[in-house]
């Protein structure tokens, strides 16, 4: 994998058989935990879907309207690994225009949750390839015409990394021109400001922090693992942190 963005290969900083990213929904009880090796496999599948399934090449544009989640991590790492420009749109931007070069033409691929697709406040962009990404473990029960279930389609692709393009630090990581080097630098600066170290476990309340720079790139750049908590009662935060052996809380 290219060294253009160090966090793309940061999963190797952790023990491959140790938890790297954990998703915990306190309302449904859903818990999904991935080791560094497993996240790498899902990222490889995501890369294969975008590159081989959709025929995308370095510089292709992908819109991602997904919450902090292990599947979102796989989508983002997979897209960046094959040189795609990712337009990440957090829930807070719902209803607001997204101004970026080429924003008036369809994206090469669009990935969105069913909830955001059905939200009248959302302006889901057009895409040549369109995927619904659910947050529940099981495949989606209802997929509208013109869309595909990401959790089903991604399994058609190999979990083993294949040849990938040699990316440069100056290549754009997003349609606004931000480069791999710039995002990598921002991730390291954040990790340093939080005093994150290899082996730390960071608790992230997904309702408060949905930018991947915070919940994904910064901790991975430091070799820390991540606990993503959905529907977390603030009153329970300290108890959850103790039970999950958390060393840092965002």
N, C-alpha and C positions, 0 to 999 in steps of 0.2 A: 504494500500500500504506500502511496506517495507520502513523503514527509512534508508536503506543502502545508498541510494543516495538522500539527502534531496530535491534536485530539482525535483525529481519525484513527490513529494507531494506538491511542492511549489505553484501549481496552487491554493491551498487553502489559500495562503497568500493574494490573491486578493479577492475583493468582487465578488461573483459568478455571479452577473448580470452586472458587469462592463467589458469593453473591456480588454482583456489580450493580444491578438495577432491580429494585423491587417496587411493584405497584400494589398498593393496598387501598381498597375502597371500604371505608368504615360504615357505609350504609348497606351495601350488599354482602359484605364479608369476603368479596373476591380478593384473592392474593395471588400474584404471579411474580415469581422470582427468577431472574436470569443470571447465570454466571457470565464471566467475560467471554468464555468460549461460546455459550449459547447466544449472547448478543451478537457476537461476530457472525454466527451462522445465520441468524435472522437478517442481519444487515446484508450478508452476501445474497440471500434470497431476494431481499428488497432491491438490491442493485441489479440482479438478474432480471427481475420483472420489468424494471424501468429500461434497462439497456436492451435485453433480448426480447422481452415480451412486447415492449412499446417501440423498440428501435431507436431509443434516444441516444444521443451522442454528446460529448462535451460541449457545453454552451446551450443545450436545450433547457427550456424554462419549465419549472414545476411549481405549482401553487399548492401549499400545504396548509390546510385549515383544520388542525388537529390539536388536542389538549396534551399536556404533559402525560406521557404514557409510554410503556415499553415499546409498543408498536410504533409510536411516533419516533422514538429513538432509532429504531431499525430503519424507518423510512428516511430519516434525515441522514444518518450515517451512510446508508446505501446510496442515496442520491449524490452526496458529496464525494463518495469514493469513486464514482464514475464521471465526475466532472460536471454535474448538472448545476444550474443556477436555481436556487431555491428561494421562492417568495413565501416566507412564513408569515401567516396572518393570525395573530392571537384573537381570542374572543372579544377583547376590548375594542378591536377595530371594526366590529360589526356595524354596518350601515355607513361607514366612512369610506370615502374614495381612497384607493391605493394608487399613489402617483409614483410610477417607475417607468423607465424606458420600455417601450413595447407593451405597456399595460392595456392598450386598447385593442390588442389582438389575442386570439385564443392561446392559452398555454399549451405546451406539449403534453402535459399531464396535470390532472387536478386530483387531490386526495382530500376528502372531507368526511366528517362524522355524519351519520344520519340525522342527528339532532340539529346540526348547523345547516344541513341541506334543507331541512323543513322549517327553519326559522325565518320568518318573514323579514326580520331585520337584516339578515345576511344578504350580501351581494356575491354569491358564489360565481367565480369567473368561469368562462367557457374553457373547455379543454378538449384536445383531440382524443385523449385517453382519460377516462373518468372512473375513479375508484371510491367506494364507500369503505371507511375504516371504522369498525366498531370497537368499543372498549371492553365488551364482554368476551369471555373465553370462547363461546360457541360462535359458529358462522351466523351471518345475518339471516333472519327468517324472511325478510321482504326486501328485495332489491329492485328499485324502479328501472324501467326500460332505459337503456342508454348508459347504465352504470354497471360496474362489476364489484363483487365482494373481494376486497383486498386479501382478507384472511384465507380465502379459497384459492385465489389466483397465485398468491405468492408461493404456495406450496408446490407449484408446478416447476419451481426453479431450484437449482442446486444450492445446498447449504455450504458447499466448499467454495472458498474464494477462487475466482478465475482471473485471467489476465485483465488488468485494468490500465487505463491510460496513465501515462506519466504526467502528473499535475505539477504545475509550477506555483511558487508562492504568490506570484502576481496574477494568477488566474482568478476570475470573479467567482465568488461563492454564492452570490445573489444577483438578481437583475439590476440592482442599484449600483453595481460595480464594486461593492465591498469584496476584498480579496481574501484568499485563504490565510495569508499572513496576517492581515488585519484582524480577522476573527480569532485566529489563534492567539494573537497578542492580547486582545481584549479578554479572552477566556483566562489566560494566565494571570493578567492583572487582577481580575475578580477573585480568582483562587487565592492569590497572595493577600488581597485585602481581607479575605475571610480567614486567613491563616489555615487553609486547607492543606493537608499533608497526605502522603501515601498511607492508606489504611484507615483514613477517616471515613465515617459514615454520616452523610448529610441528609437530614430530614427536610423535605420540601412540601409545604402545603400548596397543592396545585391550584387552589382557588386564589392564592395570592401571587403566585409566580408562574407565569405561563411562557415566558421567553426562554427558548432553548439555550441561549447563552448562559443563563443562570442555572437551570435545572439539569442541563446535560453537559455542555461544553466546559464550563468552569470546573466542575468536580472531576470530569474525566481527564482534563489537562493536568490535574494534581494527583491523579491515581486514586481518587476517593470513590467510594460507592455511594449510591443514591437510593433513598427511600421516598417514593412519591406517594403522598397521602391525599386521597380524594375524600370529600365529605367529612373532613376532620373537624370535630368540635374543639375549638381552641382550649376549652377547659381540660381536654384529655391529652393535650400535646405533650406535657411533661411525662405522663404515664406511658404514652406510646414511645417516647424517646428512650425511656429507661428499659422498656420491654424489648425494644429493637436494637439495643446497644448503640444508640446514636451518639456521635461525638460532637456534631455541629448541627445547629438548627438555623434554617434560612428564614 
